[in-house]
Amino acid sequence: MTGASIDRDEVARFDALAARWWDERGPMAVLHKFNPVRVGYIRDEVCRIFDRDPAAPFPLEGLSVIDIGCGGGVLSEPLARLGATVTGLDPATGNIAAARAHAEAEGLSIDYRDETIEAVAARGERFDVVLAMEVVEHVSDRAGFLRACCTTVKPGGLLFAATINRTMRSFALAIVGAEYVLRWLPRGTHDWEKFVTPRELTADIAAGGLTVTDTTGVVYNPLNDSWRASRDTGVNYMVAAHRPA
Protein backbone atom coordinates (compact mmCIF):
# COMPACT_ATOMS: atom_id res chain seq x y z
CA MET A 1 0.00 0.00 0.00
CA THR A 2 1.42 3.38 -1.04
CA GLY A 3 0.98 5.81 1.82
CA ALA A 4 3.94 7.38 3.58
CA SER A 5 1.65 9.69 5.54
CA ILE A 6 -0.22 6.90 7.33
CA ASP A 7 0.16 6.69 11.10
CA ARG A 8 -0.34 3.00 11.90
CA ASP A 9 -1.28 3.66 15.53
CA GLU A 10 -4.03 6.03 14.40
CA VAL A 11 -5.32 3.47 11.89
CA ALA A 12 -5.46 0.78 14.58
CA ARG A 13 -7.29 3.12 16.96
CA PHE A 14 -10.07 3.86 14.48
CA ASP A 15 -10.18 0.28 13.19
CA ALA A 16 -11.08 -0.80 16.73
CA LEU A 17 -14.11 1.50 16.64
CA ALA A 18 -15.35 0.26 13.26
CA ALA A 19 -18.41 -1.59 14.51
CA ARG A 20 -19.80 1.53 16.22
CA TRP A 21 -19.52 4.17 13.48
CA TRP A 22 -23.29 4.31 13.04
CA ASP A 23 -24.17 4.20 16.74
CA GLU A 24 -25.38 7.78 17.27
CA ARG A 25 -25.01 7.36 21.04
CA GLY A 26 -21.62 5.65 20.85
CA PRO A 27 -18.05 6.95 20.48
CA MET A 28 -18.95 8.70 17.21
CA ALA A 29 -21.94 10.58 18.64
CA VAL A 30 -20.22 13.96 18.40
CA LEU A 31 -19.41 13.32 14.73
CA HIS A 32 -23.07 12.62 13.95
CA LYS A 33 -24.05 15.94 15.55
CA PHE A 34 -21.26 17.75 13.71
CA ASN A 35 -22.08 16.15 10.35
CA PRO A 36 -24.96 18.43 9.22
CA VAL A 37 -22.62 21.43 9.44
CA ARG A 38 -20.02 19.67 7.27
CA VAL A 39 -22.57 18.54 4.70
CA GLY A 40 -24.17 21.98 4.44
CA TYR A 41 -20.82 23.71 4.07
CA ILE A 42 -19.62 21.34 1.35
CA ARG A 43 -22.94 21.47 -0.52
CA ASP A 44 -23.12 25.26 -0.51
CA GLU A 45 -19.50 25.84 -1.54
CA VAL A 46 -19.69 23.22 -4.30
CA CYS A 47 -22.90 24.74 -5.62
CA ARG A 48 -21.34 28.21 -5.58
CA ILE A 49 -18.28 27.15 -7.57
CA PHE A 50 -20.09 24.82 -9.96
CA ASP A 51 -23.10 27.14 -10.36
CA ARG A 52 -25.65 24.73 -8.89
CA ASP A 53 -28.85 25.31 -6.93
CA PRO A 54 -28.26 24.03 -3.35
CA ALA A 55 -32.02 23.63 -2.92
CA ALA A 56 -32.32 21.26 -5.90
CA PRO A 57 -33.14 17.60 -5.11
CA PHE A 58 -29.71 16.38 -6.29
CA PRO A 59 -27.44 19.44 -6.40
CA LEU A 60 -24.23 17.40 -6.64
CA GLU A 61 -25.41 15.18 -9.50
CA GLY A 62 -22.70 14.50 -12.06
CA LEU A 63 -19.83 15.48 -9.74
CA SER A 64 -17.18 13.07 -8.51
CA VAL A 65 -16.27 13.23 -4.81
CA ILE A 66 -13.54 11.41 -2.90
CA ASP A 67 -13.87 11.23 0.91
CA ILE A 68 -10.41 10.56 2.40
CA GLY A 69 -10.45 8.86 5.79
CA CYS A 70 -14.12 8.08 5.30
CA GLY A 71 -14.44 5.87 8.36
CA GLY A 72 -17.84 4.20 8.36
CA GLY A 73 -19.24 6.50 5.69
CA VAL A 74 -20.97 9.07 7.91
CA LEU A 75 -20.10 11.87 5.46
CA SER A 76 -19.96 9.81 2.26
CA GLU A 77 -23.58 8.69 2.48
CA PRO A 78 -25.31 12.10 2.67
CA LEU A 79 -23.17 13.35 -0.23
CA ALA A 80 -24.22 10.33 -2.28
CA ARG A 81 -27.84 11.15 -1.43
CA LEU A 82 -27.22 14.65 -2.84
CA GLY A 83 -26.37 13.03 -6.16
CA ALA A 84 -22.57 12.88 -6.08
CA THR A 85 -20.60 9.89 -7.34
CA VAL A 86 -18.68 9.10 -4.15
CA THR A 87 -15.45 7.22 -3.53
CA GLY A 88 -14.53 6.58 0.10
CA LEU A 89 -10.97 5.81 1.21
CA ASP A 90 -9.77 4.44 4.53
CA PRO A 91 -6.68 2.36 5.36
CA ALA A 92 -8.55 0.69 8.24
CA THR A 93 -10.14 -2.45 6.81
CA GLY A 94 -12.74 -2.64 9.57
CA ASN A 95 -13.97 0.85 8.71
CA ILE A 96 -14.35 -0.03 5.04
CA ALA A 97 -16.25 -3.21 5.88
CA ALA A 98 -18.63 -1.26 8.13
CA ALA A 99 -19.08 1.46 5.49
CA ARG A 100 -19.84 -1.04 2.71
CA ALA A 101 -22.34 -2.94 4.83
CA HIS A 102 -24.20 0.20 5.87
CA ALA A 103 -24.31 1.64 2.34
CA GLU A 104 -25.61 -1.64 0.97
CA ALA A 105 -28.33 -1.72 3.61
CA GLU A 106 -29.31 1.84 2.65
CA GLY A 107 -29.35 1.03 -1.06
CA LEU A 108 -26.50 3.43 -1.84
CA SER A 109 -23.77 2.84 -4.42
CA ILE A 110 -20.47 4.12 -2.99
CA ASP A 111 -17.02 2.96 -4.10
CA TYR A 112 -15.33 2.19 -0.78
CA ARG A 113 -11.64 1.31 -0.97
CA ASP A 114 -9.12 0.05 1.55
CA GLU A 115 -6.29 2.27 0.29
CA THR A 116 -4.62 5.67 0.59
CA ILE A 117 -4.84 8.96 -1.26
CA GLU A 118 -1.19 8.56 -2.25
CA ALA A 119 -2.07 5.39 -4.15
CA VAL A 120 -5.00 7.11 -5.85
CA ALA A 121 -2.84 10.08 -6.83
CA ALA A 122 -0.12 7.80 -8.18
CA ARG A 123 -2.66 6.19 -10.55
CA GLY A 124 -3.61 9.58 -11.92
CA GLU A 125 -7.23 9.56 -10.69
CA ARG A 126 -8.79 13.01 -10.40
CA PHE A 127 -12.02 14.27 -8.78
CA ASP A 128 -14.22 17.35 -8.83
CA VAL A 129 -14.29 17.47 -5.03
CA VAL A 130 -11.67 16.10 -2.62
CA LEU A 131 -12.48 15.85 1.10
CA ALA A 132 -9.99 15.62 3.95
CA MET A 133 -12.35 16.11 6.86
CA GLU A 134 -11.12 15.43 10.41
CA VAL A 135 -8.14 13.51 9.03
CA VAL A 136 -5.30 16.04 8.66
CA GLU A 137 -4.55 15.86 12.39
CA HIS A 138 -4.18 12.08 12.27
CA VAL A 139 -1.48 11.66 9.59
CA SER A 140 2.27 11.38 10.14
CA ASP A 141 3.32 13.58 7.19
CA ARG A 142 0.84 16.42 6.84
CA ALA A 143 2.61 18.19 3.97
CA GLY A 144 2.96 14.99 1.96
CA PHE A 145 -0.61 13.98 2.64
CA LEU A 146 -2.00 17.35 1.54
CA ARG A 147 0.22 17.33 -1.53
CA ALA A 148 -1.38 14.05 -2.57
CA CYS A 149 -4.85 15.44 -1.81
CA CYS A 150 -4.22 18.50 -3.98
CA THR A 151 -2.87 16.36 -6.81
CA THR A 152 -6.21 14.56 -7.11
CA VAL A 153 -8.26 17.77 -7.54
CA LYS A 154 -9.37 18.33 -11.14
CA PRO A 155 -8.82 21.74 -12.78
CA GLY A 156 -11.68 23.93 -11.54
CA GLY A 157 -12.28 21.56 -8.64
CA LEU A 158 -12.37 21.94 -4.86
CA LEU A 159 -10.56 20.61 -1.83
CA PHE A 160 -12.23 20.72 1.59
CA ALA A 161 -10.40 20.15 4.85
CA ALA A 162 -11.65 20.23 8.42
CA THR A 163 -9.33 20.04 11.39
CA ILE A 164 -8.54 21.50 14.83
CA ASN A 165 -6.52 24.65 15.45
CA ARG A 166 -3.44 24.34 17.65
CA THR A 167 -4.33 26.74 20.44
CA MET A 168 -4.51 26.53 24.21
CA ARG A 169 -8.28 26.71 23.88
CA SER A 170 -8.31 23.66 21.61
CA PHE A 171 -6.20 21.76 24.15
CA ALA A 172 -8.69 22.65 26.86
CA LEU A 173 -11.82 21.89 24.82
CA ALA A 174 -10.89 19.27 22.21
CA ILE A 175 -8.69 17.12 24.44
CA VAL A 176 -9.30 17.80 28.15
CA GLY A 177 -12.99 18.62 27.71
CA ALA A 178 -14.01 16.25 24.91
CA GLU A 179 -11.89 13.23 25.90
CA TYR A 180 -11.52 13.44 29.69
CA VAL A 181 -14.40 15.49 31.10
CA LEU A 182 -17.36 15.02 28.73
CA ARG A 183 -15.99 11.73 27.33
CA TRP A 184 -17.35 12.51 23.87
CA LEU A 185 -14.32 10.74 22.36
CA PRO A 186 -12.09 7.89 23.53
CA ARG A 187 -9.00 9.10 25.37
CA GLY A 188 -6.03 9.43 23.06
CA THR A 189 -8.14 10.25 19.98
CA HIS A 190 -6.21 13.48 19.47
CA ASP A 191 -2.62 14.66 19.85
CA TRP A 192 -2.38 18.44 20.40
CA GLU A 193 1.01 18.55 18.68
CA LYS A 194 -0.67 17.38 15.46
CA PHE A 195 -3.31 20.11 15.48
CA VAL A 196 -2.90 22.56 12.60
CA THR A 197 -3.23 26.32 12.47
CA PRO A 198 -5.17 27.88 9.57
CA ARG A 199 -1.95 29.54 8.39
CA GLU A 200 -0.12 26.20 8.27
CA LEU A 201 -2.99 24.48 6.48
CA THR A 202 -3.29 27.32 3.95
CA ALA A 203 0.45 27.14 3.23
CA ASP A 204 0.40 23.37 2.70
CA ILE A 205 -2.56 23.67 0.34
CA ALA A 206 -0.94 26.53 -1.57
CA ALA A 207 2.15 24.35 -2.03
CA GLY A 208 -0.16 21.89 -3.79
CA GLY A 209 -1.30 24.51 -6.31
CA LEU A 210 -4.67 25.42 -4.77
CA THR A 211 -5.89 28.62 -3.18
CA VAL A 212 -7.90 28.66 0.04
CA THR A 213 -11.02 30.69 -0.75
CA ASP A 214 -12.89 30.33 2.54
CA THR A 215 -12.15 29.54 6.18
CA THR A 216 -15.04 28.91 8.57
CA GLY A 217 -15.00 28.08 12.24
CA VAL A 218 -17.35 25.56 13.84
CA VAL A 219 -18.51 25.97 17.43
CA TYR A 220 -20.54 23.90 19.88
CA ASN A 221 -23.66 25.29 21.56
CA PRO A 222 -24.21 23.44 24.86
CA LEU A 223 -27.68 24.96 25.29
CA ASN A 224 -29.14 22.92 22.42
CA ASP A 225 -26.38 20.32 22.06
CA SER A 226 -25.60 21.29 18.47
CA TRP A 227 -22.85 22.64 16.23
CA ARG A 228 -22.92 25.66 13.92
CA ALA A 229 -20.67 27.58 11.55
CA SER A 230 -18.96 30.60 13.10
CA ARG A 231 -16.25 33.19 12.57
CA ASP A 232 -14.46 31.66 15.56
CA THR A 233 -11.67 29.39 14.27
CA GLY A 234 -9.99 28.99 17.66
CA VAL A 235 -10.87 25.28 17.97
CA ASN A 236 -12.63 23.57 15.04
CA TYR A 237 -12.54 25.00 11.53
CA MET A 238 -13.04 24.09 7.87
CA VAL A 239 -11.45 25.43 4.70
CA ALA A 240 -12.42 25.32 1.03
CA ALA A 241 -9.71 25.59 -1.63
CA HIS A 242 -9.99 25.94 -5.39
CA ARG A 243 -7.78 24.80 -8.26
CA PRO A 244 -7.90 27.18 -11.23
CA ALA A 245 -9.62 25.76 -14.31
PALUM-934072 format. One record per residue (C-alpha): residue in one letter; residue number from 1; x, y, z. Coordinates in Angstrom, 1 decimal, m for minus. Layout:
BEGIN
<rest = a nr = NUM u = X v = Y w = Z>
...
END
This chain:
BEGIN
<rest = m nr = 1 u = 0.0 v = 0.0 w = 0.0>
<rest = t nr = 2 u = 1.4 v = 3.4 w = m1.0>
<rest = g nr = 3 u = 1.0 v = 5.8 w = 1.8>
<rest = a nr = 4 u = 3.9 v = 7.4 w = 3.6>
<rest = s nr = 5 u = 1.6 v = 9.7 w = 5.5>
<rest = i nr = 6 u = m0.2 v = 6.9 w = 7.3>
<rest = d nr = 7 u = 0.2 v = 6.7 w = 11.1>
<rest = r nr = 8 u = m0.3 v = 3.0 w = 11.9>
<rest = d nr = 9 u = m1.3 v = 3.7 w = 15.5>
<rest = e nr = 10 u = m4.0 v = 6.0 w = 14.4>
<rest = v nr = 11 u = m5.3 v = 3.5 w = 11.9>
<rest = a nr = 12 u = m5.5 v = 0.8 w = 14.6>
<rest = r nr = 13 u = m7.3 v = 3.1 w = 17.0>
<rest = f nr = 14 u = m10.1 v = 3.9 w = 14.5>
<rest = d nr = 15 u = m10.2 v = 0.3 w = 13.2>
<rest = a nr = 16 u = m11.1 v = m0.8 w = 16.7>
<rest = l nr = 17 u = m14.1 v = 1.5 w = 16.6>
<rest = a nr = 18 u = m15.3 v = 0.3 w = 13.3>
<rest = a nr = 19 u = m18.4 v = m1.6 w = 14.5>
<rest = r nr = 20 u = m19.8 v = 1.5 w = 16.2>
<rest = w nr = 21 u = m19.5 v = 4.2 w = 13.5>
<rest = w nr = 22 u = m23.3 v = 4.3 w = 13.0>
<rest = d nr = 23 u = m24.2 v = 4.2 w = 16.7>
<rest = e nr = 24 u = m25.4 v = 7.8 w = 17.3>
<rest = r nr = 25 u = m25.0 v = 7.4 w = 21.0>
<rest = g nr = 26 u = m21.6 v = 5.6 w = 20.8>
<rest = p nr = 27 u = m18.1 v = 6.9 w = 20.5>
<rest = m nr = 28 u = m19.0 v = 8.7 w = 17.2>
<rest = a nr = 29 u = m21.9 v = 10.6 w = 18.6>
<rest = v nr = 30 u = m20.2 v = 14.0 w = 18.4>
<rest = l nr = 31 u = m19.4 v = 13.3 w = 14.7>
<rest = h nr = 32 u = m23.1 v = 12.6 w = 13.9>
<rest = k nr = 33 u = m24.1 v = 15.9 w = 15.6>
<rest = f nr = 34 u = m21.3 v = 17.7 w = 13.7>
<rest = n nr = 35 u = m22.1 v = 16.1 w = 10.4>
<rest = p nr = 36 u = m25.0 v = 18.4 w = 9.2>
<rest = v nr = 37 u = m22.6 v = 21.4 w = 9.4>
<rest = r nr = 38 u = m20.0 v = 19.7 w = 7.3>
<rest = v nr = 39 u = m22.6 v = 18.5 w = 4.7>
<rest = g nr = 40 u = m24.2 v = 22.0 w = 4.4>
<rest = y nr = 41 u = m20.8 v = 23.7 w = 4.1>
<rest = i nr = 42 u = m19.6 v = 21.3 w = 1.4>
<rest = r nr = 43 u = m22.9 v = 21.5 w = m0.5>
<rest = d nr = 44 u = m23.1 v = 25.3 w = m0.5>
<rest = e nr = 45 u = m19.5 v = 25.8 w = m1.5>
<rest = v nr = 46 u = m19.7 v = 23.2 w = m4.3>
<rest = c nr = 47 u = m22.9 v = 24.7 w = m5.6>
<rest = r nr = 48 u = m21.3 v = 28.2 w = m5.6>
<rest = i nr = 49 u = m18.3 v = 27.1 w = m7.6>
<rest = f nr = 50 u = m20.1 v = 24.8 w = m10.0>
<rest = d nr = 51 u = m23.1 v = 27.1 w = m10.4>
<rest = r nr = 52 u = m25.7 v = 24.7 w = m8.9>
<rest = d nr = 53 u = m28.8 v = 25.3 w = m6.9>
<rest = p nr = 54 u = m28.3 v = 24.0 w = m3.4>
<rest = a nr = 55 u = m32.0 v = 23.6 w = m2.9>
<rest = a nr = 56 u = m32.3 v = 21.3 w = m5.9>
<rest = p nr = 57 u = m33.1 v = 17.6 w = m5.1>
<rest = f nr = 58 u = m29.7 v = 16.4 w = m6.3>
<rest = p nr = 59 u = m27.4 v = 19.4 w = m6.4>
<rest = l nr = 60 u = m24.2 v = 17.4 w = m6.6>
<rest = e nr = 61 u = m25.4 v = 15.2 w = m9.5>
<rest = g nr = 62 u = m22.7 v = 14.5 w = m12.1>
<rest = l nr = 63 u = m19.8 v = 15.5 w = m9.7>
<rest = s nr = 64 u = m17.2 v = 13.1 w = m8.5>
<rest = v nr = 65 u = m16.3 v = 13.2 w = m4.8>
<rest = i nr = 66 u = m13.5 v = 11.4 w = m2.9>
<rest = d nr = 67 u = m13.9 v = 11.2 w = 0.9>
<rest = i nr = 68 u = m10.4 v = 10.6 w = 2.4>
<rest = g nr = 69 u = m10.4 v = 8.9 w = 5.8>
<rest = c nr = 70 u = m14.1 v = 8.1 w = 5.3>
<rest = g nr = 71 u = m14.4 v = 5.9 w = 8.4>
<rest = g nr = 72 u = m17.8 v = 4.2 w = 8.4>
<rest = g nr = 73 u = m19.2 v = 6.5 w = 5.7>
<rest = v nr = 74 u = m21.0 v = 9.1 w = 7.9>
<rest = l nr = 75 u = m20.1 v = 11.9 w = 5.5>
<rest = s nr = 76 u = m20.0 v = 9.8 w = 2.3>
<rest = e nr = 77 u = m23.6 v = 8.7 w = 2.5>
<rest = p nr = 78 u = m25.3 v = 12.1 w = 2.7>
<rest = l nr = 79 u = m23.2 v = 13.3 w = m0.2>
<rest = a nr = 80 u = m24.2 v = 10.3 w = m2.3>
<rest = r nr = 81 u = m27.8 v = 11.2 w = m1.4>
<rest = l nr = 82 u = m27.2 v = 14.6 w = m2.8>
<rest = g nr = 83 u = m26.4 v = 13.0 w = m6.2>
<rest = a nr = 84 u = m22.6 v = 12.9 w = m6.1>
<rest = t nr = 85 u = m20.6 v = 9.9 w = m7.3>
<rest = v nr = 86 u = m18.7 v = 9.1 w = m4.2>
<rest = t nr = 87 u = m15.5 v = 7.2 w = m3.5>
<rest = g nr = 88 u = m14.5 v = 6.6 w = 0.1>
<rest = l nr = 89 u = m11.0 v = 5.8 w = 1.2>
<rest = d nr = 90 u = m9.8 v = 4.4 w = 4.5>
<rest = p nr = 91 u = m6.7 v = 2.4 w = 5.4>
<rest = a nr = 92 u = m8.5 v = 0.7 w = 8.2>
<rest = t nr = 93 u = m10.1 v = m2.4 w = 6.8>
<rest = g nr = 94 u = m12.7 v = m2.6 w = 9.6>
<rest = n nr = 95 u = m14.0 v = 0.8 w = 8.7>
<rest = i nr = 96 u = m14.3 v = 0.0 w = 5.0>
<rest = a nr = 97 u = m16.2 v = m3.2 w = 5.9>
<rest = a nr = 98 u = m18.6 v = m1.3 w = 8.1>
<rest = a nr = 99 u = m19.1 v = 1.5 w = 5.5>
<rest = r nr = 100 u = m19.8 v = m1.0 w = 2.7>
<rest = a nr = 101 u = m22.3 v = m2.9 w = 4.8>
<rest = h nr = 102 u = m24.2 v = 0.2 w = 5.9>
<rest = a nr = 103 u = m24.3 v = 1.6 w = 2.3>
<rest = e nr = 104 u = m25.6 v = m1.6 w = 1.0>
<rest = a nr = 105 u = m28.3 v = m1.7 w = 3.6>
<rest = e nr = 106 u = m29.3 v = 1.8 w = 2.6>
<rest = g nr = 107 u = m29.4 v = 1.0 w = m1.1>
<rest = l nr = 108 u = m26.5 v = 3.4 w = m1.8>
<rest = s nr = 109 u = m23.8 v = 2.8 w = m4.4>
<rest = i nr = 110 u = m20.5 v = 4.1 w = m3.0>
<rest = d nr = 111 u = m17.0 v = 3.0 w = m4.1>
<rest = y nr = 112 u = m15.3 v = 2.2 w = m0.8>
<rest = r nr = 113 u = m11.6 v = 1.3 w = m1.0>
<rest = d nr = 114 u = m9.1 v = 0.0 w = 1.6>
<rest = e nr = 115 u = m6.3 v = 2.3 w = 0.3>
<rest = t nr = 116 u = m4.6 v = 5.7 w = 0.6>
<rest = i nr = 117 u = m4.8 v = 9.0 w = m1.3>
<rest = e nr = 118 u = m1.2 v = 8.6 w = m2.2>
<rest = a nr = 119 u = m2.1 v = 5.4 w = m4.1>
<rest = v nr = 120 u = m5.0 v = 7.1 w = m5.8>
<rest = a nr = 121 u = m2.8 v = 10.1 w = m6.8>
<rest = a nr = 122 u = m0.1 v = 7.8 w = m8.2>
<rest = r nr = 123 u = m2.7 v = 6.2 w = m10.5>
<rest = g nr = 124 u = m3.6 v = 9.6 w = m11.9>
<rest = e nr = 125 u = m7.2 v = 9.6 w = m10.7>
<rest = r nr = 126 u = m8.8 v = 13.0 w = m10.4>
<rest = f nr = 127 u = m12.0 v = 14.3 w = m8.8>
<rest = d nr = 128 u = m14.2 v = 17.4 w = m8.8>
<rest = v nr = 129 u = m14.3 v = 17.5 w = m5.0>
<rest = v nr = 130 u = m11.7 v = 16.1 w = m2.6>
<rest = l nr = 131 u = m12.5 v = 15.8 w = 1.1>
<rest = a nr = 132 u = m10.0 v = 15.6 w = 3.9>
<rest = m nr = 133 u = m12.3 v = 16.1 w = 6.9>
<rest = e nr = 134 u = m11.1 v = 15.4 w = 10.4>
<rest = v nr = 135 u = m8.1 v = 13.5 w = 9.0>
<rest = v nr = 136 u = m5.3 v = 16.0 w = 8.7>
<rest = e nr = 137 u = m4.6 v = 15.9 w = 12.4>
<rest = h nr = 138 u = m4.2 v = 12.1 w = 12.3>
<rest = v nr = 139 u = m1.5 v = 11.7 w = 9.6>
<rest = s nr = 140 u = 2.3 v = 11.4 w = 10.1>
<rest = d nr = 141 u = 3.3 v = 13.6 w = 7.2>
<rest = r nr = 142 u = 0.8 v = 16.4 w = 6.8>
<rest = a nr = 143 u = 2.6 v = 18.2 w = 4.0>
<rest = g nr = 144 u = 3.0 v = 15.0 w = 2.0>
<rest = f nr = 145 u = m0.6 v = 14.0 w = 2.6>
<rest = l nr = 146 u = m2.0 v = 17.3 w = 1.5>
<rest = r nr = 147 u = 0.2 v = 17.3 w = m1.5>
<rest = a nr = 148 u = m1.4 v = 14.0 w = m2.6>
<rest = c nr = 149 u = m4.9 v = 15.4 w = m1.8>
<rest = c nr = 150 u = m4.2 v = 18.5 w = m4.0>
<rest = t nr = 151 u = m2.9 v = 16.4 w = m6.8>
<rest = t nr = 152 u = m6.2 v = 14.6 w = m7.1>
<rest = v nr = 153 u = m8.3 v = 17.8 w = m7.5>
<rest = k nr = 154 u = m9.4 v = 18.3 w = m11.1>
<rest = p nr = 155 u = m8.8 v = 21.7 w = m12.8>
<rest = g nr = 156 u = m11.7 v = 23.9 w = m11.5>
<rest = g nr = 157 u = m12.3 v = 21.6 w = m8.6>
<rest = l nr = 158 u = m12.4 v = 21.9 w = m4.9>
<rest = l nr = 159 u = m10.6 v = 20.6 w = m1.8>
<rest = f nr = 160 u = m12.2 v = 20.7 w = 1.6>
<rest = a nr = 161 u = m10.4 v = 20.2 w = 4.8>
<rest = a nr = 162 u = m11.7 v = 20.2 w = 8.4>
<rest = t nr = 163 u = m9.3 v = 20.0 w = 11.4>
<rest = i nr = 164 u = m8.5 v = 21.5 w = 14.8>
<rest = n nr = 165 u = m6.5 v = 24.6 w = 15.4>
<rest = r nr = 166 u = m3.4 v = 24.3 w = 17.7>
<rest = t nr = 167 u = m4.3 v = 26.7 w = 20.4>
<rest = m nr = 168 u = m4.5 v = 26.5 w = 24.2>
<rest = r nr = 169 u = m8.3 v = 26.7 w = 23.9>
<rest = s nr = 170 u = m8.3 v = 23.7 w = 21.6>
<rest = f nr = 171 u = m6.2 v = 21.8 w = 24.2>
<rest = a nr = 172 u = m8.7 v = 22.6 w = 26.9>
<rest = l nr = 173 u = m11.8 v = 21.9 w = 24.8>
<rest = a nr = 174 u = m10.9 v = 19.3 w = 22.2>
<rest = i nr = 175 u = m8.7 v = 17.1 w = 24.4>
<rest = v nr = 176 u = m9.3 v = 17.8 w = 28.2>
<rest = g nr = 177 u = m13.0 v = 18.6 w = 27.7>
<rest = a nr = 178 u = m14.0 v = 16.3 w = 24.9>
<rest = e nr = 179 u = m11.9 v = 13.2 w = 25.9>
<rest = y nr = 180 u = m11.5 v = 13.4 w = 29.7>
<rest = v nr = 181 u = m14.4 v = 15.5 w = 31.1>
<rest = l nr = 182 u = m17.4 v = 15.0 w = 28.7>
<rest = r nr = 183 u = m16.0 v = 11.7 w = 27.3>
<rest = w nr = 184 u = m17.3 v = 12.5 w = 23.9>
<rest = l nr = 185 u = m14.3 v = 10.7 w = 22.4>
<rest = p nr = 186 u = m12.1 v = 7.9 w = 23.5>
<rest = r nr = 187 u = m9.0 v = 9.1 w = 25.4>
<rest = g nr = 188 u = m6.0 v = 9.4 w = 23.1>
<rest = t nr = 189 u = m8.1 v = 10.2 w = 20.0>
<rest = h nr = 190 u = m6.2 v = 13.5 w = 19.5>
<rest = d nr = 191 u = m2.6 v = 14.7 w = 19.8>
<rest = w nr = 192 u = m2.4 v = 18.4 w = 20.4>
<rest = e nr = 193 u = 1.0 v = 18.5 w = 18.7>
<rest = k nr = 194 u = m0.7 v = 17.4 w = 15.5>
<rest = f nr = 195 u = m3.3 v = 20.1 w = 15.5>
<rest = v nr = 196 u = m2.9 v = 22.6 w = 12.6>
<rest = t nr = 197 u = m3.2 v = 26.3 w = 12.5>
<rest = p nr = 198 u = m5.2 v = 27.9 w = 9.6>
<rest = r nr = 199 u = m2.0 v = 29.5 w = 8.4>
<rest = e nr = 200 u = m0.1 v = 26.2 w = 8.3>
<rest = l nr = 201 u = m3.0 v = 24.5 w = 6.5>
<rest = t nr = 202 u = m3.3 v = 27.3 w = 3.9>
<rest = a nr = 203 u = 0.5 v = 27.1 w = 3.2>
<rest = d nr = 204 u = 0.4 v = 23.4 w = 2.7>
<rest = i nr = 205 u = m2.6 v = 23.7 w = 0.3>
<rest = a nr = 206 u = m0.9 v = 26.5 w = m1.6>
<rest = a nr = 207 u = 2.2 v = 24.4 w = m2.0>
<rest = g nr = 208 u = m0.2 v = 21.9 w = m3.8>
<rest = g nr = 209 u = m1.3 v = 24.5 w = m6.3>
<rest = l nr = 210 u = m4.7 v = 25.4 w = m4.8>
<rest = t nr = 211 u = m5.9 v = 28.6 w = m3.2>
<rest = v nr = 212 u = m7.9 v = 28.7 w = 0.0>
<rest = t nr = 213 u = m11.0 v = 30.7 w = m0.8>
<rest = d nr = 214 u = m12.9 v = 30.3 w = 2.5>
<rest = t nr = 215 u = m12.2 v = 29.5 w = 6.2>
<rest = t nr = 216 u = m15.0 v = 28.9 w = 8.6>
<rest = g nr = 217 u = m15.0 v = 28.1 w = 12.2>
<rest = v nr = 218 u = m17.4 v = 25.6 w = 13.8>
<rest = v nr = 219 u = m18.5 v = 26.0 w = 17.4>
<rest = y nr = 220 u = m20.5 v = 23.9 w = 19.9>
<rest = n nr = 221 u = m23.7 v = 25.3 w = 21.6>
<rest = p nr = 222 u = m24.2 v = 23.4 w = 24.9>
<rest = l nr = 223 u = m27.7 v = 25.0 w = 25.3>
<rest = n nr = 224 u = m29.1 v = 22.9 w = 22.4>
<rest = d nr = 225 u = m26.4 v = 20.3 w = 22.1>
<rest = s nr = 226 u = m25.6 v = 21.3 w = 18.5>
<rest = w nr = 227 u = m22.8 v = 22.6 w = 16.2>
<rest = r nr = 228 u = m22.9 v = 25.7 w = 13.9>
<rest = a nr = 229 u = m20.7 v = 27.6 w = 11.5>
<rest = s nr = 230 u = m19.0 v = 30.6 w = 13.1>
<rest = r nr = 231 u = m16.3 v = 33.2 w = 12.6>
<rest = d nr = 232 u = m14.5 v = 31.7 w = 15.6>
<rest = t nr = 233 u = m11.7 v = 29.4 w = 14.3>
<rest = g nr = 234 u = m10.0 v = 29.0 w = 17.7>
<rest = v nr = 235 u = m10.9 v = 25.3 w = 18.0>
<rest = n nr = 236 u = m12.6 v = 23.6 w = 15.0>
<rest = y nr = 237 u = m12.5 v = 25.0 w = 11.5>
<rest = m nr = 238 u = m13.0 v = 24.1 w = 7.9>
<rest = v nr = 239 u = m11.5 v = 25.4 w = 4.7>
<rest = a nr = 240 u = m12.4 v = 25.3 w = 1.0>
<rest = a nr = 241 u = m9.7 v = 25.6 w = m1.6>
<rest = h nr = 242 u = m10.0 v = 25.9 w = m5.4>
<rest = r nr = 243 u = m7.8 v = 24.8 w = m8.3>
<rest = p nr = 244 u = m7.9 v = 27.2 w = m11.2>
<rest = a nr = 245 u = m9.6 v = 25.8 w = m14.3>
END
